[in-house]
Amino acid sequence: PVAAAPYHEELQAFLCFMGLAKEEESPITAARAPFSLVSVEGHFSGGFKHNRANAAVTYSSGTLLMEQILQGTLPDATHADKRAVYAWPTHCDHIFVLEFGHVVEVQGFRMMVARMNRCRWRVFADEDTEAALIWQQDMMSYVYKRELTLAFDRVVSAKSLRFVIDGLEADGDIGFYTFSFF
């Protein structure tokens, strides 16, 4: 049966309920899918949301605090020097992997920036060797509490995303918090 546009969704739901049609499956977008931190390599430190790292606070695999920072779900009582993630010290690549509960379609992400210096971000879908995104920050920038949006060249279907941050200069670092995907 055909229904006017405003009633199409209701008709489809009724036909599925009656067993007369199969439910239309729409791709799940990353914007609606929760994610978790599953892997961390390199050195990640804690820090403030306003331009200052704290080397005494470190994050590694399985760190619930880093996951909560990236999800934007930190408890209100979290100390101010544990509210952002900093890629520091600079002598190695900084890698973390975020995993969704299932394969999602993702076009890019937004993050809040606590501090930005010269660096390169590469994002890989699952185990791909070709980056879905390569973004180069060429200028020193101490702008903080700013949203940065980075879009992939194409829509990517993936269960996990691997973020690689490299190219940091000797005294440089980058701080970030609260990721969201689109």
Summary of the structure (lengths in Angstrom):
residues: 182
radius of gyration: 19.7
end to end distance: 33.8
largest distance: 66.4
contacts: 527
relative contact order: 0.23
helix: 15%
strand: 49%
